[in-house]
Amino acid sequence: MRAKLEHSEVALQAYARDSGLIVTTDQSSPTDDKLRETQAELSRAQADRVAKESRWASVEPFSGLELVPILHDPVISGAQEKLDDLRRQMAELATTYTPDYPKVKRLQAQAETLETQIRVEIAGARERIRVEFEEGRRREDLLAVNYQAQASQVSSEAARRVHYDVLKNEVDSTRTLYDTMFSRVKQATIAAALRGSNMRVLDPAIPPARPYRPRIAQSVLLGSLAGVFFGFVFVFGREQANRTVQGPGDLQLLLDIPEFGAVASTRFAIHQDSFKAILASILFSAPLDEARVLVVTSANPSEGKTTISMNLARALAAVGRRVLLIDGDLHSPRLHQMLGLPRNSGLADLLASPASLDPDRINAALQPSAARGLLLLSAGNAGPEASNLLYSPRLKELFQFSRKNFDIVLVDSPPMLQIPDARVMGQAADAVLIVVRAGKTTREAALAVRQRLAEDGTKITGSVLNDWNPRKNPPRASAAHPRPT
């Protein structure tokens, strides 16, 4: 059997050598491996060519400035922004000066030079996209030719491998039979060499007085210690995982500013009473003469600053105060909808005025609400660049008029961490009121709002916690008596 196995192996090796087959240890052919690699490379080249062809198809019909939003090139986009800024400056000067004014001419020359540069950059970017597409197509064609040649070579080699596999199966069968016979011969030899056991018992085994396992006292002690340890780890991890403000008292400890109160969730009966408590805190914390214009802001959207502004305005009007509610969120105004009023000429229209504001024009923009003593100044006709209007000197004129004619002015502003409008209005106002939503606003976000206002030198009159769950988070002892500003 051993001689037959050796003869079969010699025949297999001779055929593989004579036919030119190269077989690796895992019985795979280098030709097959190369074909798979070529196929994978061809697939990647086709995907790359499709992506580049799609890119070229999107820019091929165009050649001018209309390619700026399609190319997504940071250099071109930056130059376009500068060009838009120059055109805006020219439009502003056109309302006052003639085209022959030196500054207008200088801006016109700068705009023409910048537009020429943009067109050159666009042409260069368009040509690069075309060249990349052509290169990708040529690479795909070359890989396709190589793949066809490799496939032909694999097909011709398959016929020779058939006879090789027949010889290989014969070698494997002979080797299996030889190994089986050799194993049985060894087993018979070992069985013949075995002798009878010569072991004997010297002493009988003694059973223990108590079971070795389980040890109840030790297990209880270790289990109790493990329970205490893992319970502490769980509580500490849960506390660290939830970084949001939870209940009354947290803001005063975190931000070191007065907390005027907490507004319970709408599903609790004390929801409306919450605004009365906040109203009392605001009236008793500081004289209204010192902080008549309050900007209400929050860290992020959907934290309830608009709802807080409207309900506080209604509560102040209910106790006989003359209240002006200004919709300072020029990006997403909602106060006119909540009060059921039209969006007439408002804040944006007043700020866009080139001349100083007169009382008659301001009074014409104010709208009385259903609540007695509460008037609304809507956002007005705000455009995409409405935030730039807040830098107008008309904002301070408007706030100065409001201080003289109203007991208190509440300004609803956009979220402060995303839009700088609240910081600009806070500089012109008397103070800022921060609204935080329980279970949503993180401690880091609240601290960032306070830090930016402190850097601006803006006075913070206090904070309000919104959407509080009194069952889940009872108030802290320090929350009952907020410190005065």
KOLMARSE-452688 format. One record per residue: residue in one letter; x, y, z of N, C-alpha, C in turn. Coordinates in pm, whole numbers, plus 50000, padded with zeros to 5 digits. Example, Ala and Ser with C-alpha at 12.3 -4.5 7.8 and 13.67 -1.06 7.14 Angstrom:
REM residues 2
A513194943150780512304955050780513204967050780 S512854977550708513674989450714512905000350787 
//
This chain:
REM residues 485
M500834987950000500005000050000500875012750000 R501985012150076502885023650078503525025849941 A503915015249872504515016449739503505021849637 K502235017449650501205022549559500975037449580 L501005041949708500825056149738501965064349680 E503205059449694504345066749639504265067649487 H503815056849421503695056749274502655067049228 S501505067949299500445077549262500925091949278 E501655094649385502145108249406503155112349300 V504035102949258505015105949153504315109049022 A503255101348988502515103648864501815117148865 L501255121048981500575134148992501565145548971 Q502715144549034503705155149021504255156048878 A504415144748812504935144748675503955151248579 Y502645148348596501655154448506501585169548528 A501615173948654501565188348681502765195348620 R503945188848625505155194948568505085195348416 D504625184348351504595183748205503525193048145 S502375194648216501295203048161501475217948194 G502455221148281502695235248315501735240848417 L500975232348488500055237248591500815241148717 I500395252348778500955256948905499825256749008 V499925247949106498865246249205499435249749343 T498755258649416499205262649549498735252549652 T499135254949780498805245349886497305244449911 D496545255149881495085254749900494365250349773 Q495115244049679494585238249555494005248749460 S494365261049479493895271549389494985274649287 S494575280049174495505283349066495865298149071 P497155301549049497525315749041496755323148931 T496425315948823495655322348716494265326248764 D493635317348843492315320648898492405332548994 D493445332449077493615343549170493795356849096 K494595356348989494825368648913493545373248845 L492725363548798491455367248734490515373948834 R490465368448957489615374649058490085388649094 E491415390249105491945403649135491635413449022 T491775408848896491465417648783489985421348779 Q489125411348811487685414148814487335424448922 A487945422749041487675432349148488165446249111 E489345446949050489875459949008489005466248899 L488475457748807487585462848702486285468348762 S485755461548865484515466348929484735479848995 R485895481049063486195494049125486375504949020 A487025501548908487225511448802485905515648740 Q484985505848724483665509248668482905518548762 A482945515448893482245524148989482855538048990 D484195538648982484865551748981484525559548854 R484465552248740484115558948615482685564248617 V481745556348674480345560648682480225573248766 A480965573548881480905585348967481455597648895 K482595595848826483185607248756482345611448636 E481725601648568480855605048456479625612848504 S479075608648620477935615948676478325630248714 R479535631448771480015644848807480165653548682 W480735647748574480945655448451479605658948385 A478625649748390477315652348330476585663748400 S476855665448534476175676148607476755689848577 V478035690348533478665703448508478845706248360 E478705696148271478965698148129478045708548064 P476735708748096475855718548027476145732948067 F476895735348173477085748848224478555753048208 S478755766048210480135771048201480345784048276 G479315789648332479445802648397479275801948547 L478765813048603478635814148749477595804648805 E476735798948717475735789748769476355776748820 L477665774548794478345762548845478795763948990 V478705775749048479205777849185478535768349284 P477175767249286476565757949382476765743349347 I477125740249221477275726149181478675721149216 L479705729649199481095725249219481415722649366 H480795729949459481095728649602482585730949629 D483175740149557484595743249575484715754149682 P485495751649792485575761749898486205774849850 V487165774049757487795786349709486785794649629 I486055787849538485065794849456483935800149542 S483465791749638482375796149724482795808249808 G484045808049859484515819449936484585832149852 A485095830649727485155842349638483775847449603 Q482815838049585481445842149554480825849949670 E481125845349794480625852649910481195866849916 K482495868249884483095881649882482445890249773 L482155883849655481515891249546480115895749587 D479375887049655478025890849702478105902249803 D479145901849888479285912549987479595925849918 L480455925549814480755937849740479495943249672 R478705934049615477475938649550476495944449650 R476465938749770475575944049873476015958249913 Q477355959949929477855973249962477545983349850 M477655978849725477355987749612475885991449613 A475015981649645473585984649650473265994549759 E473945993349873473716002849981474166017049943 L475326017749875475816030949835474986036849722 A474356028049641473576032949527472366040849571 T471896038249693470736045749743471106060149778 T472416062949790472846076249834473726083249730 Y474596075549664475586081649575475336077449430 T475916084949340475816082149196476886072149157 P476766065849039477796056248995479176062348979 D479306075748967480616081848950481306084549083 Y480656081749191481286083749323482516074649335 P483656080049386484906071949388484756058549460 K484076058549571483936045849645483116035849566 V482076040849496481246031949412482086026249299 K482916034949237483776030049128484766019649179 R485356022349297486336012749351485685999049379 L484495999549437483795986849463483435979749332 Q483035987649229482695981649100483915974749038 A485085981449048486315975548992486685962649068 Q486555963349199486855951049279485905939749242 A484625942949223483635932549190483945926349054 E484325934848954484625929448821485865920548826 T486905924848900488125916548911487805903248978 L487025903749085486695891349158485835882149073 E484915887948995484065879548908484915872748801 T485925880048747486815873948648487595862348709 Q488095864248832488815853348901487905841248922 I486655843948958485715832748982485495824948852 R485335832248742485115825248614486335816748575 V487555822048602488765814248572488815801648658 E488505803048788488515791348878487465781148835 I486285786048792485225776848748485665769248624 A486285776448528486745769648406487785759048440 G488715762448532489735752648571489125740448638 A488165742648728487525731448797486735722848701 R486065729248605485285721548505486215712948418 E487365718448379488315710748297488895699048376 R489165701248506489685690148589488675678748598 I487415682048611486375671548618486325663648487 R486475670948373486445663948244487655654748228 V488835659648266490055651548253489965639148343 E489455640748466489315629248556488355618848497 F487285623648432486345614248370487005606548256 E487765613548170488445606948058489465596748109 E490215600248213491185590748269490495578448325 G489385580348397488655568948451488125559948342 R487665565848229487155557548120488265549548054 R489435555948031490555548547971491035537248063 R491065539648193491505529148286490525517448284 E489225520448275488235509648269488395501348142 D488655508048029488835500647903490045491447910 L491175496247964492375487947975492145475848066 L491465478048178491175466848268490225456848204 A489275461648122488365452448054489115443447957 V490085449247881490895441047788491725430847865 N492335435247975493135426048056492285414848114 Y491055418248155490155408048212489785397548108 Q489505401747983489175392047877490345382747848 A491565388147846492745379747821492945369747934 Q492745374348058492925365348172491845354648175 A490615358348136489545348448132489825337648029 S490385341247913490745331347810491815321747862 Q492775327147934493825318547989493265308848092 V492325313348174491705304348274490915293348205 S490215296648097489425286648025490315275747965 S491465279747908492375269747849493015260947956 E493185266848076493815259048183492835249348249 A491525252048237490525243648302490555229348249 A490765227848117490795214448058491935206048115 R493105212248135494245204848190494025201248337 R493265209548408493035206748550492105194948572 V491295191448469490375180048486491155167148510 H492165164548424492965152448440493795153048568 Y494225165048604494985166648728494125162848849 D492875166948848491985163948961491725148848972 V491655141848857491475127148861492665120548930 L493855124648891495045119048954495105122849102 K494675134749134494705139449273493745131449361 N492565128349307491605120249384492145106249410 E492845100749313493415087449332494485087649442 V495305098149444496325099549549495655100649686 D494585108749696493905110649825493275097749875 S492655090149783492025077449823493065067549873 T494185066649803495245057449842495835061449977 R496025074450001496585079050127495625076250244 T494325078150222493355075350328493365060550366 L493395052050266493415037550294494695033550366 Y495815039350326497085036150391497095040750537 D496605052750563496575057850700495685049250790 T494545044550735493645036150814494315022850851 M494945016650756495605003750783496765005450882 F497525016250867498665018350956498195021051100 S497065028251115496535030851249496085018051317 R495445009251242494974996651302496144987551342 V497204987851266498384979951303498964984951435 K499034997951455499565003651578498665000151697 Q497325000751677496394997451785496564982851829 A496734974051731496924959851766498214957651842 T499264964851807500544963451875500454968152019 I499744979852042499614985152178498764976052264 A497674970352208496794961352286497534948952331 A498434943952247499194931852284500184934752395 A500644947552407501654950852507501054954152643 L499714955952652499104959452779499134947552876 R499284950853008499274940453111498184943453212 G497804934453299496774936253401497194946653504 S496204953353567496484963653666497014957353795 N497974964453862498554959753989498234969254103 M497124977454091496754986654198495994979354306 R496084984954439495324979454552495034990654651 V493964989154726493504999154820494294998154949 L494905009154995495645009255121494765013955237 D494025025355224493165030855330491815034555269 P490705032455342489385036555292489245051855299 A488435057455209488205071955206487325076055322 I487595087955386486825093255499485945104655447 P484605103955460483735114855412483895127255499 P483815139455444483965151855522482745154255611 A482945162455716481865165255811480805174555749 R481165183155652480215192255587480595193355439 P479645197255356479915198055212481005208455182 Y481805205455082482835214955041482205227054970 R481165224654896480395235054827478905231954843 P478035242554857478365256854865478655261355007 R479445272255022479685278655150478745290755161 I477655288755232476565298455231476995311855291 A477645311655408478025324255473478975332455386 Q479965325655330480915332755245480245338155118 S479335330255059478645334854938477755346854966 V477045346755083476175358055117477005370755136 L478145369555207478985381155230479535386655100 L480065377855014480595382554885479505388354797 G478315382154799477215387354719476765401154765 S476725403254898476325416354950477325427154911 L478625423954928479645433654889479605436654740 A479415426154659479335428254515478115436454478 G476965433954546475755441654518475935456354550 V476555459254666476795473254702477725479954601 F478785472954562479755478754469479125481554333 F478445471354277477865473254144476695483054147 G475965483754261474915493854273475485507854271 F476595509854342477245522954340477745526354200 V478335516454131478825518753995477665522253902 F476515515353918475365517953832474815532053853 V474655535853982474115549154013475065560053963 F476375558153987477345568153944477385569253792 G477345557553723477355557853577476105564253520 R474945561453582473715567553533473735582653553 E474275587053665474355601453692475275608253592 Q476385601753559477325607653465476805607153321 A476005596753289475495595353153474475606053120 N473655609953220472645620153197473205633753236 R473615641853137474245654653162473265666353148 T471955663353149470985673953131470575679753266 V470025692053261469445698253380468125691353410 Q467885687553536466745679253569465645686553643 G465955693353755464915698953839465265712553894 P464325718753966464585731954026465775731454120 G466545741854119467745742754202469015739454127 D468895731554018470105727853943470735740053876 L469895748953819470445760553748471165770153841 Q470605772153962471255781454055472605776154099 L472705762954120473985757054159474955756754042 L474425754453920475295752853803475775766253749 L474865775953733475195788553668475485799953765 D475145798053895475345808453996474585821153960 I473335819353913472445830553885471085827253946 P470245837253970468935834454030468085825553939 E467345816554001466365808353930464975813253969 F464275819853875462985825953906461885815553929 G462055803653881461045793553901461125782753795 A460215773053808460175761753714458735760353664 V458605758553532457295756453469457055741453458 A456035736653528455735722353524455225718553385 S455335705553353454845700653225453345702953214 T452855703853092451435707053070450505696253125 R451005684253150450115673653201449865674853352 F450525684253419450315686253562449395698353585 A448605697553693447615707953721448265721153759 I449495720753806450165733053851450865740453738 H450575736453612451275742653498451045757753493 Q449775762253498449485776453489449945784053613 D449875777653731450355784353853451845786953849 S452585778953768454035780653760454385794653710 F453625799953613453925813253560453655824153664 K452655821953751452405831653857453575832153955 A454145820453986455295820154075456505826954011 I456705824653882457825831053812457615846153807 L456365850253782456045864553779456385871253911 A456035864754023456355870454154457855871554175 S458605861354132460055861754147460675873154067 I460155875353943460705886153860460395899753920 L459165901553971458765914554027459495917754156 F459805907254237460435909554366461955909154359 S462525903954248463985902254242464705915554223 A464125924554141464795937354111463745947154065 P463905960154089462955970154042462875969853889 L461655971753838461475971553694462165983353626 D462435994053700463136005353641464546001653598 E465125991453663466495987553631466545977653516 A465505970253493465515960153386464135959653321 R463855969753240462545969953174462545962153042 V463665961852973463755954752845464525941652871 L463795930352863464385917252889464405909152759 V465565903752725465715894752611465605880552662 V464645872852610464425859052652465085850052548 T466015841752591466745833152498466955819352561 S467495810152481467805796652526469045791952453 A469535780152494470755775052430470475769152294 N469405761152282469115753952159467635755652124 P467225751552002465815752551965464945743052048 S463615745752046462605737152110462815735952260 E463255746452325463395746252470462345754852540 G461405760952464460255767452524460395782252549 K461365788952489461545803252518460375811452465 T459815807952348458695815352292457455813852379 T457185801452425456025799252513456205806452644 I457415806352700457675813352827457455828452807 S457955834052695457805848352670456335852352663 M455535844452589454125848052571453365846852703 N453565836152780452835834352905453245844453011 L454545847953016454975858353110454355871853074 A454295874752942453675887352900452205887752941 R451495876552923450085876152963449935877553114 A450825871053191450735871953336451005886153384 L451975893053323452275906853361451115916153325 A450505913753209449365921953170448175919553263 A448035907253314446905904053402446995911253535 V448205915153580448355922353707448435937453685 G447985942153568447895956553543449125962953486 R450095955153438451285961053377451045963453227 R451645974053178451595976853035452805969952972 V452525959852889453565950652842453665951452689 L454905951652640455185950752496455945937752472 L455415929252383456035916552345456595918052204 I457915916752191458595918452062459065904852012 D458705901451888459155889051825460505891651760 G461585889051834462935891451784463535879751709 D462765868651695463255857151619462935859551472 L463805866751404463565870351264463695858451169 H464265847151217464445835451132463225826151138 S462565825251254461405816451270460395822951363 P459735833751319458775840651407457495832451425 R456985832051552455765824551579454805831851671 L455205842951732454355849451832453045854451771 H453105859551646451855864551587450865853251565 Q451345841051535450435829651519449855825451653 M450675825151759450205820951889449185830751947 L449305843751913448355853751961447215856151864 G447225849051749446155850551653446145863951584 L447325869451556447435882651493448135881451358 P447895890851266448595890251136450045894551150 R450845890551053452265894251051452425906950966 N452085918151029452165930950959453585936550965 S453685949250931454965956150942455435955651087 G456675951351108457145949151244458585952951265 L459285944651345460645947751389461595949551272 A461585940151176462515941051063462295953850983 D461035958050966460745970150889461245982650962 L461095982751096461575994351172463095995251170 L463765983651183465235983851183465815987351047 A465065984550941465565987350806465406001950768 S464796009850855464576024050823465896031450819 P466156039150713467426046750707467436058950799 A466256063750833466176075550919465786071451061 S465926080851153465576078151293464086075151304 L463756067051405462366062851424461596073851497 D460376076351451459506085751521458426077851593 P457866083151702456876075751781455676071451699 D455236079451605454046075851528454276063151447 R455466062051389455736050051309455826037551398 I456406038951516456506027351607455106023351654 N454296033151693452946029951740452116023451629 A452346027351504451596021451393451936006651374 A453146002651414453555988651397453085979751512 L452665985551625452235977651740450815972551719 Q450565960051764449265953751749448715950051887 P447515954451922446935950452050446465935852043 S446645928652155446225914652162444915913752237 A444425901352254443175899152327443345902452474 A444575901452527444825904552668444965919652684 R444275925152778444305939552800445685943852850 G446245954152788447555959252828448725952352760 L448465942352673449545934952605449535938552458 L450645943952407450805947352266451935939052207 L451815936252077452795927952006453445936051895 L454785934951887455535939751771456055927351699 S455415923851587455775911651517457155912951452 A457635901551396458945901551331458945909951204 G457775911551143457715919751022458185912150900 N458515919550798458925913750670460435911550672 A460845900550734462275897550748462755889350630 G463885893350573464485886150461465585876650507 P466325870750411467395861250449468515867650530 E468765880450508469835887450579469275895850693 A468205890950757467535898950860468425901150982 S469345891951009470205893451127471065905951119 N471425910150998472255922050985471535934651032 L470185934251031469435946051073469605948851221 L469945938651301470055940551445471235949551482 Y472185951351390473305960251417472975974851388 S471735977051344471325990751312471135998851441 P471446011951439471196020451557469716021851588 R468846017451496467406018451523466976009051635 L467775998451663467415989251771467435996351905 K468476004151931468546011452058467456022052066 E467136028351952466056038251952464726031751987 L464506019651932463266012451961463176008752109 F464296003752165464285999952307464126012352396 Q464706023552356464566035752435463106040452436 F462446039752322461016043152315460196033652402 S460556020752400459786010852477459936013252627 R461136017052672461326019552815460436030952864 K460236040952778459466052652821457956050052819 N457496040852735456056039352714455476026352769 F456316017052820455816004452871456476001353006 D455735993853087456285989753217457385979253200 I457185970253104458195959853080458095955552934 V459245952052876459335947652736460015933952735 L459355924052674459915910552661460235908152514 V461495904552485461965902452348462275887652330 D461495880952245461745866752215462835866052108 S463945859152139465095858752050465395844452007 P466225842251901466575828851856467505821951956 P467705808551940468655801352027470055807352016 M470725809052130471945817052133473165809452084 L473215796052100474405788552059474475786651909 Q473385789251837473365787351693473325800451617 I472675810551673472515823451605472915834451704 P473715844351661474205854651754473195865851781 D471955864651733470995875751747470755879251893 A470625869151981470345871952122471475879852186 R472725877252147473845884652204473815899152158 V473435901552032473385915251982472265922952051 M471075916652064469965923452130470225925152280 G470965915652340471275916852482472135928852513 Q473005932652419473835944552439473005957252445 A471905957652365471065969652363469985969252470 A469655957352522468605956052622469185958452762 D468295957152863468725959053002469285946253062 A468745934753025469195922053083468685910752994 V469145898553026468785886452951468205876353049 L467135869653006466515858953084466755845753009 I467375835953076467755823353013466685812853042 V466205805952937465225795152950465935781852924 V465745772253014466375759053005465275748553013 R465315738452928464305727752927464825715653005 A464045711353104464435700153188464525687353105 G465585679753127465755667153058466235668352915 K466465680652865466925682652726468175691252719 T468165702652789469325711552786470455705552869 T471615703852809472755698452881473385709252968 R474115704553069474805713953157475855721853081 E476515715052986477545722152909476935733252824 A475725730752766475085741152685474685753152772 A474125750452891473745761552979474955769653022 L476055762753054477275769953092477825778152976 A477705772752852478205780152735477415793052715 V476095792752738475275804852725475715815352827 R475875810852952476275820353057477655826153028 Q478585817752980479945822552954479965832952842 R479195830752736479195840352625478575853652666 L477505853052746476915865552793477865872952886 A478595865252970479565871653060480695878052979 E481155871252874482205877052790481725889752720 D480425890352685479875902252620479625913552720 G479685910552850479365920652949477875923052962 T477055913252921475595914552926475085910053062 K474175917553117473605914153248472615902753233 I472715892853323471785881653327470885883453448 T469605885653424468685888053536468295875253607 G468295863853536467955851153600467675840453497 S467075829453543466795818053457465435812153492 V464885804553397463595797653415463765783253365 L463295773553446463345759453407461985755753347 N462005750253225460765747053154460565731853146 D459275727853135458895713753116459415704953230 W459215709453353459705702353471458705691653513 N459205679853550458375668853600458505668453752 P457525673653827457665674353973457665660654041 R457095650553976457105637154037458475630654027 K459135632853915460425626453892461585633853957 N461505647253960462595655454012462025665954107 P461895662754235461405672754330462385684254343 P461895696254381462795707954390463795706654502 R464985712454477466015713154581465635723754683 A466265723054798465955732754904466355746754863 S467425748254786467915761454746467045767754639 A466145759754574465355765254466464185773454515 A463815772054645462655779354695462935793954717 H464185797954735464535811854763465645816354669 P465315820454546466355825054454466995837754502 R468285838754480469025850654524468735862354432 P468685874554487468445886254402469675889254319 T469455896354205470585900054119471345911354183 
//
